[in-house]
Amino acid sequence: MSSEAGVSGEIADDMKSVDLGSYDNSWFHPGRSGFIRAAWFFFGLPILRSGLVPSSAVRVWLLRKFGAQIGSGVVIKPGVRIKFPWRLTVGDNCWLGEDCWIDNLAQVQVESNVCISQGAYLCTGNHDWSDPGFGLRTQPIAVRRGCWVGARAIVLPGVELGECAVATAGSVITKSIPAFSIFGGNPAVFLKSRRIGGEGVTPDLVMKARA
Ligand SMILES: CC(C)(COP(=O)(O)OP(=O)(O)OC[C@H]1O[C@@H](n2cnc3c(N)ncnc32)[C@H](O)[C@@H]1OP(=O)(O)O)[C@@H](O)C(=O)NCCC(=O)NCCS
């Protein structure tokens, strides 16, 4: 069926409807036992999110206990939500802002020196809208070193943010974006290149910073 047929309201004779009762995600494995997932849901997650826990170090400790790989110098603010800590890697010197949500049914990799600002949403889950059973689909997300995911930005499944890329506040990143680029809007489009450090920056210095 063409998209025009949808717009004009024509429906093909053989077209089915959605039956959420036939939804079957039995193929999906959450990666840990029901006991560990329950412990995370009822114990770990509420502590992670609580504004009554002032210490970022406690949140880092907790996430590591539940299997996240987290580097040094990482700051995690209250209100952060993580679906499955065991499917999260975070490099050194990263910041996770208040209420950002890493919905990691699939692996989310956050490399070093990344800032994920308030309320950003990293989404790894999807549904097959052409399937009557609305089948689940998952894809990983990679946020390369030095990126900034702005407040309330949405990063969709399968996306890779290249090194030092910026997703502006409120942007919807539907496709991977290249290194040192700034993307914004919905769907996000290229706004400009990101220059860091001005004229004094040489390829030598960049290589040193990466080492
Ligand atoms: C990316 C950002 C830093 C702006 O950078 P900047 O270099 O000052 O860019 P400018 O303001 O000159 O904007 C450049 C262009 O991008 C557009 N733009 C800027 N921010 C945008 C956004 N969030 N969504 C869509 N377009 C945006 C501007 O309108 C401008 O367009 P134009 O060239 O047609 O006029 C800023 O917009 C942003 O998103 N900051 C994130 C804020 C945030 O998350 N804070 C959390 C605190 S931890």
The ligand as an SDF file (V2000), in Angstrom:
LIG
                    3D

 48 50  0  0  0  0  0  0  0  0999 V2000
   23.4500   23.4070   20.6530 C   0  0  0  0  0  0  0  0  0  0  0  0
   23.3100   24.6500   21.5040 C   0  0  0  0  0  0  0  0  0  0  0  0
   24.3680   24.6080   22.5790 C   0  0  0  0  0  0  0  0  0  0  0  0
   23.4160   25.9020   20.6800 C   0  0  0  0  0  0  0  0  0  0  0  0
   24.7100   26.0730   20.1910 O   0  0  0  0  0  0  0  0  0  0  0  0
   25.1420   27.4590   19.5150 P   0  0  0  0  0  0  0  0  0  0  0  0
   26.4750   27.2450   18.8950 O   0  0  0  0  0  0  0  0  0  0  0  0
   24.9970   28.5690   20.4690 O   0  0  0  0  0  0  0  0  0  0  0  0
   24.0990   27.5290   18.3450 O   0  0  0  0  0  0  0  0  0  0  0  0
   23.1670   28.7280   17.9290 P   0  0  0  0  0  0  0  0  0  0  0  0
   22.3310   29.1660   19.0880 O   0  0  0  0  0  0  0  0  0  0  0  0
   24.0060   29.7410   17.2320 O   0  0  0  0  0  0  0  0  0  0  0  0
   22.2020   28.0080   16.8910 O   0  0  0  0  0  0  0  0  0  0  0  0
   22.6450   27.5790   15.6330 C   0  0  0  0  0  0  0  0  0  0  0  0
   21.4150   27.1790   14.8550 C   0  0  0  0  0  0  0  0  0  0  0  0
   20.8700   26.0060   15.4690 O   0  0  0  0  0  0  0  0  0  0  0  0
   19.5250   26.2240   15.8760 C   0  0  0  0  0  0  0  0  0  0  0  0
   19.3210   25.5470   17.1430 N   0  0  0  0  0  0  0  0  0  0  0  0
   19.9600   25.7710   18.3000 C   0  0  0  0  0  0  0  0  0  0  0  0
   19.5100   24.9600   19.2440 N   0  0  0  0  0  0  0  0  0  0  0  0
   18.5550   24.1990   18.6750 C   0  0  0  0  0  0  0  0  0  0  0  0
   17.7240   23.1830   19.1660 C   0  0  0  0  0  0  0  0  0  0  0  0
   17.7940   22.7860   20.4420 N   0  0  0  0  0  0  0  0  0  0  0  0
   16.8610   22.5990   18.3140 N   0  0  0  0  0  0  0  0  0  0  0  0
   16.7990   23.0000   17.0090 C   0  0  0  0  0  0  0  0  0  0  0  0
   17.5810   23.9640   16.4920 N   0  0  0  0  0  0  0  0  0  0  0  0
   18.4340   24.5650   17.3330 C   0  0  0  0  0  0  0  0  0  0  0  0
   19.3960   27.7320   16.0330 C   0  0  0  0  0  0  0  0  0  0  0  0
   18.0770   28.1660   15.9010 O   0  0  0  0  0  0  0  0  0  0  0  0
   20.2870   28.2080   14.9180 C   0  0  0  0  0  0  0  0  0  0  0  0
   19.6070   28.1330   13.7160 O   0  0  0  0  0  0  0  0  0  0  0  0
   19.8120   29.2540   12.5660 P   0  0  0  0  0  0  0  0  0  0  0  0
   21.2640   29.1350   12.1530 O   0  0  0  0  0  0  0  0  0  0  0  0
   18.8570   28.8590   11.4950 O   0  0  0  0  0  0  0  0  0  0  0  0
   19.5060   30.5660   13.2160 O   0  0  0  0  0  0  0  0  0  0  0  0
   21.9400   24.7420   22.1880 C   0  0  0  0  0  0  0  0  0  0  0  0
   20.9760   25.0520   21.2640 O   0  0  0  0  0  0  0  0  0  0  0  0
   21.4920   23.4990   22.9210 C   0  0  0  0  0  0  0  0  0  0  0  0
   20.7510   22.6880   22.4210 O   0  0  0  0  0  0  0  0  0  0  0  0
   21.9810   23.3970   24.1690 N   0  0  0  0  0  0  0  0  0  0  0  0
   21.6190   22.3010   25.0240 C   0  0  0  0  0  0  0  0  0  0  0  0
   21.1280   22.8690   26.3600 C   0  0  0  0  0  0  0  0  0  0  0  0
   21.0510   21.8130   27.3780 C   0  0  0  0  0  0  0  0  0  0  0  0
   20.7840   20.6720   27.0850 O   0  0  0  0  0  0  0  0  0  0  0  0
   21.3350   22.1650   28.6040 N   0  0  0  0  0  0  0  0  0  0  0  0
   21.4330   21.2280   29.6730 C   0  0  0  0  0  0  0  0  0  0  0  0
   22.3840   21.7900   30.7190 C   0  0  0  0  0  0  0  0  0  0  0  0
   23.4570   20.5350   31.3540 S   0  0  0  0  0  0  0  0  0  0  0  0
  1  2  1  0
  2  3  1  0
  2  4  1  0
  2 36  1  0
  4  5  1  0
  5  6  1  0
  6  7  2  0
  6  8  1  0
  6  9  1  0
  9 10  1  0
 10 11  2  0
 10 12  1  0
 10 13  1  0
 13 14  1  0
 14 15  1  0
 15 16  1  0
 15 30  1  0
 16 17  1  0
 17 18  1  0
 17 28  1  0
 18 19  1  0
 18 27  1  0
 19 20  2  0
 20 21  1  0
 21 22  1  0
 21 27  2  0
 22 23  1  0
 22 24  2  0
 24 25  1  0
 25 26  2  0
 26 27  1  0
 28 29  1  0
 28 30  1  0
 30 31  1  0
 31 32  1  0
 32 33  2  0
 32 34  1  0
 32 35  1  0
 36 37  1  0
 36 38  1  0
 38 39  2  0
 38 40  1  0
 40 41  1  0
 41 42  1  0
 42 43  1  0
 43 44  2  0
 43 45  1  0
 45 46  1  0
 46 47  1  0
 47 48  1  0
M  END
$$$$
